[in-house]
Amino acid sequence: MSVHRSLPQSTPATVAVFASPTSWIESDAVAQCHQVAALDGMVHVAGMPDLHPGKGAPIGAAMASTVLYPFLVGSDIGCGIAVFPIKLKRAVPEKLAARFPDLDRPLDPEQDADDPAWAVLAGDVPAGHVEGLGTVGRGNHFVELARVDTVLEPDHAERLGLRAGELVLIVHSGSRGLGERILRAHTEVHGAGPAADVAAYLAMHDAAVRWGSLNRRLLAARVAHALGAEPTTPIVDECHNLVEIRDGVYLHRKGAAPGDGRDVLVAGTRGTPSYLVAAHAGAEANHSVAHGAGRKMSRADALRRGRAKHTVEELRRTPVGSLVVCGDRQLLFEEAPTAYKRIEQVVADLVAHDLATPVVTTVPLVTYKTPDVGSTPRTARHDQRRRRGRV
């Protein structure tokens, strides 16, 4: 861990980056941490081992401040990762990939009122936001059918009901257009400044966090039903884009998962394992842990390098033998495993800094990004994208 302390008159906050000297941490990301540390009211910035540059603020960071800054949470308020046990008789990736539903098509409360996935909804939809329900989104979001591979902490795994060889659904998605709407309403008036009405922002923020959690449950239920399984409740569901009040300050997390005694799925890539860890991070890490492998290439670089190195067919079948369902060719390259850091190094850094203990690893069988081209008529896809606004 490197801790940087600057002169009080310029940067009163401290910055700590929890990574080893051999880890891939871009200088631009560290510079963004220091820029954030210079904001009024900032107390401490903790960079996780998956730290990388974001738009105006680092991703993979937890930032404690006496002032609430909505832009430090970003537009995908409530984004997180949930893990659902699933029982299937046979797990043949080729057959199961073809059975995944179209998760670009939202669930309409009226037209799809008889869809069994609605059974996970208890009460009203948060904020009354019915647009985009049951959809994954773009970028690094996904729904993955995975197999529990290595059990590293048998007692903890047993408490979670996880055994080697069993299957889980891993869902990474957020609040879709709701979070974007909340941030835009703020930035159009206040830019990157603090929240003018903290209570009002937090009320909308909390609704988006609940919406994101509901959406992950809907996604898992849709997939479970499509694969012929019964939906289950998540054994892990932690949000990594949010702000909470802790120890009298606002703790902003942007691509950082809560690390205060919770179980967290640290996502690898579609071609590498993921790690479910028991998090036990303290105050120096702002009670947070990494949320995934973290990008080491920009999307533009990944697209350019990937096209020179890989074919589409190569990217649809990963090195671990899993399949990728993705009809968006550009996204296939942008999200190639090589665009990310080594998940093993990220987790090793968490362990070395006593932030988390690995419990089990999971290996992907099918990773869903978008429907395969041809599974939905072109005109229907166009109408769906126009209606969604591609958020």
N, C-alpha and C positions, 0 to 999 in steps of 0.2 A: 504494500500500500504506500502511495506517495501522498503526503500532506503538504499543502502549500499555504503559507500564512503571509498575507500581504499587509502593508501598512494600513492602519485604521482609517486614515483620511481618504484612501482610495478604494480599498476593498476590505471592509471590516469582517466579512464572512470568511470562513475557512472552506477549503476545497480538499476532498479526499477521493482518490481514485483507487478502487480495490482491484488491482490487476498486478500481475507479475511483470518483471522487466521484459520477458519474452512474449508477452501478450500483444495482440494487434490492437493498439489504441491510437487513433488518428490524432495528430496535434490539433486539428480543427475542433475536434470534440472536446478536448481539454480546454482549448481557448474559449469555447462556448460556456463551459462550466465556470470559468473565471468571469466571463461577461455577466452571467446570471448572478454570480457572487457579488457583483458590484451594484446590483439593484437595491433600492431603498428597502430596508427592513430585513434583508437576507441575513440568515444566521449561519447556515452550513449547507454545503452542496456535496453530495456523495455520488460519485460515479461508479457504476457497476462494471464488471468485466466485459459486458456486452455493449459498453458505451460507444456511440457513434454520432456523427453530426446530424442535426435535424434542422427544420426550418425555423431559425431564430432561437432555438433552444436545443440542448442536447437530448438525445434519446438514450435511455438506459441510465437515468439519473433520478435521484430523490433530493428535493430541494426544500429546506425548512426556512420559513420566513414569518415575520410578524405582519406581513402584508400579503393579501391573496392576489395572485396574478393568474387570471384565466388562461393566458397564452402558454403558461408553463405546463398546463394539463393538455392543451391542444383541442382539436376538434372531435377526436374520437373518444369522448368522455365515456367511461364505462367499459372500454375495451379490456378483455381479459381472456383467460384460458380455463376451460372446465374439462374435467375428466369423468366419463360415464362408463361404468361396467356394461358390457353387452354379451349376451349368450347367443352363439351361433353354432349350428351343428357342424358345418364345414366352412373353413375360411380359405376359399380359393380366390386370390386377388382378381383374376380375369373375370370370373363370374360375378363377384360382388361389385366390381367397378361399374359394370353395365347396369346394375340395379340402383345405383345412387340416384335420388330424385334431382330435378332441376332446382337447385338452391339459389338460382338467380330470380326465380319466380316467387314473388312475395305471397304469403298467405293472406287472402282477403277475408276479413271477419264475416262478410256476408256471403260472397260467392263460394268460399271454402268453409262454410260454417260446420259442415259435417266431417271435416278432416280430423282424424283422431289425435293429431298432434296438439290440438287445443286443450286436451286434458291436462296439460302441464300448467295452464294459465289458471291461477287462483285470484279471483277478483278482477279489477279493471286493468287495462293496459296502461303502464306508467305514462303520465303526461298526455294520455289520450292519443299517443302517436301511433297510428295504425299503419303508416307507410313503411314498407321494407321489412315487415315482420317475417321471420323465418328465412332471411337471406344472409349469405356469408359476407359479401362485400369483396373488394379487390385488394391489391397490395399483398401483404403477407398473411392475410386471413385465410383460414382453411378449416375443413372438417376432415379428420383422419381416423381411419380404422387402423388400430395398432395392436401389436401383441406384446404382452409383458415378457421381457427377455431375461435380464439378469436381476435377481433379487439380492440386494446388498445389505438390507436391514430386515431380516426375516420377521422379527416381532412387530416392527412398525408396519410392514407390508401386510401382515396377517390382520392387524387392527383395521386396515383399510379394505380388507377383503381381496387383496391382490396376490395371485400366485403365478409362477412362471408358466407361460403358455396360454394364459387366459387373455381375453380380448377386451379392449377399451375403445371408446370413441373419444377423441380429443377435439375440442371445438375452440377455435380462436376467432372471435369476432367481437364487435363493439356495438355502439348505439346508432350506427348507420347515419342517416340524415339528421337525427335529433341532436346529437352532440355538435355537429357542424352548424346547425341553426342557432344553438345557444352561444357558441363562440362568435359567430358572425354578428349576432345582435350586440355583443360586447365590443368587438373590435371596430365596428362601424362608427361607434361613438367614442371609444376610449383607446383604440389601437392596442398597443402592448402594455398599456397602463394597468393599474390595479382595478379590482372590482369596485365600482362606486357604491353598490348596495350588496354587501357581502351576503346577507340573509337571503336576498332574492336570488343571487347567483347560486348559492348552495342548494336552495330548494329545487332549482332547475337541474343542477348538477346531480343531485341525489336521485332525481327521477330518471335521468339518463343512465346512471349506474344500475338502477333496478331494471331499466329497459334492456340494457346489455346482457344482464344475467338471464332475464326472461328469454331473450333471443337465442342465447346459447342452448337453453333447454328446449326451445322449439326446434332448433336445428337438429339437435340430437334425437328428438322424438321423430322428426320427419325421416331421418336416415334409419333409425331403428325399425320403424314400421316398414320402410321400403325393403329392408334386408330380412324381414320376417321375424324380427325380434321384438320383445317388449321393452318400452322405454324405461329407464331407471333414473333415480336421482343422482346428482353428481357427488362424487367422493371428494373432489377438489373443484373449487370455482373461485378464483382470485382475480380481481381486477388490477390492471397495471397502468391505467391512465385515470388518475383521480386526485382529489385533494381531501385530506382529512385534518381535523384539528387534533393535535397531539402535543401534550406537555405545554399547552398554552400558545402554540404557534401553528401556522398552516403548513402542513407537510404535503408538498406537491410531488406526485409521482408521474413521470413520463417514461413509459417503457421500463418500469421498475415495479416488482411485485412486493406486496407486504411480507416482511420477513420476521415478524414478531410472533414466533411460535406456531406458524401455520404451515400447511403442506402446499407446495407450489409445483406446478409442472413447468420446468424450464425447457422450452421447445428447441429442438434441434432444427434440422432442415428436413425436406421430404425425402432425402437420401441418407440420413444419419439418424442415430437414436435420439430420443429425448430423455430427460431425467426428471423423475418425480423426487423432490427433495423435501426434507424437513428443515424449515428455515428457522434460524435462531440469531438473527442479526441484531446488534445493539445500536446504541445511540450514534456511534461514530459513522455507521453506515445508514443513518436515518431509518433504522429498523426496516431495511429493504434488501432485496436480493435481485439478481438478474431475472429477466423474463424470457430470455431466449439466447440464441447464438449471437445475434447482433450482426448487422451488415458490415462487410469490409469493402464492398464495391457499391458505388452509386448505381441506380437503375440504368442510367445511360451507359456506364462502363460495363455492367453485366450484360446488357443487350449487345453491345459492340463486341466484346470479347467472346461471349457465348456463341454468337453467330459464326465467328471464325473458328470455333473449337468444337461445337456440337451440332448435331442434327436434331430436329424436333423429335424424331423417333427415339434417339438416345436419351432425351430428357424425359420422355414418358415412362421409361423403365429405369429405375434408379439402381445404384450400385448394390443396394441391399435386396434387390429383387422386387421391390414394391412398384405399384403402378400409380401414375399421376393422371387424374382426370382434369383436363384443362384445355378448353377449346380456344383460348386466347394465346396465340403463338408468342406474341411479345411478352406476355406475362410469364410464359414458360421460361424464357431466357432471363428475364429480370429476377425471377425467384429461383434460379438454379442454385443447387447446393454450394457451388463454388463462389457464389456471391456473398456467402456468410462466413463468419469466423468458425473455428473448430469448437463445437459444443463441448468436447472433452476438456479443452483448455479453459473455457468459461467456467465449467463446473469445478475444475481443479482449483481455479482462483477463489471460488466461493468457499471451498473446503480449506484452502491454505489460510484464508483470512477468518476462518471460524464463523462463517455466515450461514452455512447450511451443511446438512449431511445427506448424501444421496441415499434414497430408499430403494427404488427400482429404476431400471431403464425400460423404455418401450421402443419397439422397432416398427416402422410403418409398413402396412400392407397395401392400403389404398389411401392416397391423399387427394382430396377433392378441392379444386380451386374454382373452376367455372364449368358449365356443361361442355361436353365434347361437341365440336362442330358437327352438325348433322343430326344431333339428338333433338334439336328444337328448330323448327322452320325459321329461315332467315328473317322473314317478315315479322314473325312473332318475337324473335330476339331483338329486332330493331325497336319494336313497340315497347318491349319490356325495358330496354335501356333508356329510351326516351322518357318513359314514365318514371323510372327510378332516378333519373338525373345522373346516373353513373357515380353515385356518392360512395 
